């Protein structure tokens, strides 16, 4: 189990997982649609998408 430094970090991980899952289920969805569906801001979804893409790049090496 991962240890979080603060509650915000744990919430961020949960939100990132939700964003990843949403895009897996809605392949042509937009960040705006994802934000509305999950109750997040568009900026938050954008940050999570950026992190998810960075993870993909790291895994492909």
C-alpha atoms as an extended CHARMM CRD file, in Angstrom:
* protein
*
        61  EXT
         1         1  UNK       CA              0.0000000000        0.0000000000        0.0000000000  PROA      1               0.0000000000
         2         2  UNK       CA              1.3450000000        3.3890000000       -0.9690000000  PROA      2               0.0000000000
         3         3  UNK       CA              2.0360000000        5.9040000000        1.7690000000  PROA      3               0.0000000000
         4         4  UNK       CA              0.7720000000        9.4240000000        1.0440000000  PROA      4               0.0000000000
         5         5  UNK       CA              2.3020000000       12.5550000000        2.5460000000  PROA      5               0.0000000000
         6         6  UNK       CA             -1.0670000000       14.3050000000        2.7530000000  PROA      6               0.0000000000
         7         7  UNK       CA             -4.7360000000       13.7790000000        1.8880000000  PROA      7               0.0000000000
         8         8  UNK       CA             -4.4430000000       15.8620000000       -1.2840000000  PROA      8               0.0000000000
         9         9  UNK       CA             -1.8760000000       13.4710000000       -2.7110000000  PROA      9               0.0000000000
        10        10  UNK       CA             -4.2030000000       10.5090000000       -2.1260000000  PROA      10              0.0000000000
        11        11  UNK       CA             -7.1310000000       12.3470000000       -3.7240000000  PROA      11              0.0000000000
        12        12  UNK       CA             -4.9410000000       13.2160000000       -6.7140000000  PROA      12              0.0000000000
        13        13  UNK       CA             -4.0440000000        9.5580000000       -7.2260000000  PROA      13              0.0000000000
        14        14  UNK       CA             -7.7040000000        8.5410000000       -7.0350000000  PROA      14              0.0000000000
        15        15  UNK       CA             -8.6710000000       11.2610000000       -9.5170000000  PROA      15              0.0000000000
        16        16  UNK       CA             -5.8660000000       10.2640000000      -11.9090000000  PROA      16              0.0000000000
        17        17  UNK       CA             -7.0840000000        6.6720000000      -11.8220000000  PROA      17              0.0000000000
        18        18  UNK       CA            -10.6370000000        7.8580000000      -12.5330000000  PROA      18              0.0000000000
        19        19  UNK       CA             -9.4360000000        9.9650000000      -15.4770000000  PROA      19              0.0000000000
        20        20  UNK       CA             -7.4370000000        7.0280000000      -16.8620000000  PROA      20              0.0000000000
        21        21  UNK       CA            -10.4470000000        4.7280000000      -16.5240000000  PROA      21              0.0000000000
        22        22  UNK       CA            -12.8110000000        7.2980000000      -18.1070000000  PROA      22              0.0000000000
        23        23  UNK       CA            -10.6070000000        7.7250000000      -21.1820000000  PROA      23              0.0000000000
        24        24  UNK       CA            -10.2030000000        3.9500000000      -21.4990000000  PROA      24              0.0000000000
        25        25  UNK       CA            -13.9950000000        3.6600000000      -21.6620000000  PROA      25              0.0000000000
        26        26  UNK       CA            -14.5250000000        6.7900000000      -23.8490000000  PROA      26              0.0000000000
        27        27  UNK       CA            -11.7460000000        6.6110000000      -26.4350000000  PROA      27              0.0000000000
        28        28  UNK       CA            -12.8430000000        9.6730000000      -28.4160000000  PROA      28              0.0000000000
        29        29  UNK       CA            -13.9120000000       11.7030000000      -25.3910000000  PROA      29              0.0000000000
        30        30  UNK       CA            -12.6200000000       15.2010000000      -24.7450000000  PROA      30              0.0000000000
        31        31  UNK       CA            -11.0470000000       16.5690000000      -21.6170000000  PROA      31              0.0000000000
        32        32  UNK       CA            -14.1060000000       18.7870000000      -21.1630000000  PROA      32              0.0000000000
        33        33  UNK       CA            -16.4260000000       15.7670000000      -21.2980000000  PROA      33              0.0000000000
        34        34  UNK       CA            -14.2170000000       13.8980000000      -18.8420000000  PROA      34              0.0000000000
        35        35  UNK       CA            -14.1930000000       16.8410000000      -16.4490000000  PROA      35              0.0000000000
        36        36  UNK       CA            -17.9710000000       17.1490000000      -16.5530000000  PROA      36              0.0000000000
        37        37  UNK       CA            -18.4930000000       13.4160000000      -16.0590000000  PROA      37              0.0000000000
        38        38  UNK       CA            -16.1070000000       13.1890000000      -13.1020000000  PROA      38              0.0000000000
        39        39  UNK       CA            -16.9110000000       16.5290000000      -11.4850000000  PROA      39              0.0000000000
        40        40  UNK       CA            -13.3630000000       17.8380000000      -11.9410000000  PROA      40              0.0000000000
        41        41  UNK       CA            -12.0950000000       21.0450000000      -13.4810000000  PROA      41              0.0000000000
        42        42  UNK       CA            -10.7990000000       20.9830000000      -17.0420000000  PROA      42              0.0000000000
        43        43  UNK       CA             -7.4200000000       22.1290000000      -15.7330000000  PROA      43              0.0000000000
        44        44  UNK       CA             -7.2550000000       19.2090000000      -13.2780000000  PROA      44              0.0000000000
        45        45  UNK       CA             -8.1070000000       16.7210000000      -16.0450000000  PROA      45              0.0000000000
        46        46  UNK       CA             -5.4310000000       18.3300000000      -18.2260000000  PROA      46              0.0000000000
        47        47  UNK       CA             -2.8170000000       17.8700000000      -15.4940000000  PROA      47              0.0000000000
        48        48  UNK       CA             -3.7990000000       14.2340000000      -15.0390000000  PROA      48              0.0000000000
        49        49  UNK       CA             -3.6880000000       13.6090000000      -18.8030000000  PROA      49              0.0000000000
        50        50  UNK       CA             -0.2120000000       15.1530000000      -18.9080000000  PROA      50              0.0000000000
        51        51  UNK       CA              0.9540000000       12.8120000000      -16.1130000000  PROA      51              0.0000000000
        52        52  UNK       CA             -0.6650000000        9.7850000000      -17.7410000000  PROA      52              0.0000000000
        53        53  UNK       CA              1.0860000000       10.5420000000      -21.0420000000  PROA      53              0.0000000000
        54        54  UNK       CA              4.4100000000       10.9080000000      -19.2110000000  PROA      54              0.0000000000
        55        55  UNK       CA              3.8260000000        7.4770000000      -17.6450000000  PROA      55              0.0000000000
        56        56  UNK       CA              3.2160000000        6.0070000000      -21.1130000000  PROA      56              0.0000000000
        57        57  UNK       CA              6.4470000000        7.5350000000      -22.4170000000  PROA      57              0.0000000000
        58        58  UNK       CA              8.4000000000        6.1280000000      -19.4550000000  PROA      58              0.0000000000
        59        59  UNK       CA              6.9200000000        2.6480000000      -19.9820000000  PROA      59              0.0000000000
        60        60  UNK       CA              7.8050000000        2.5930000000      -23.6830000000  PROA      60              0.0000000000
        61        61  UNK       CA             11.5410000000        3.0080000000      -23.0180000000  PROA      61              0.0000000000
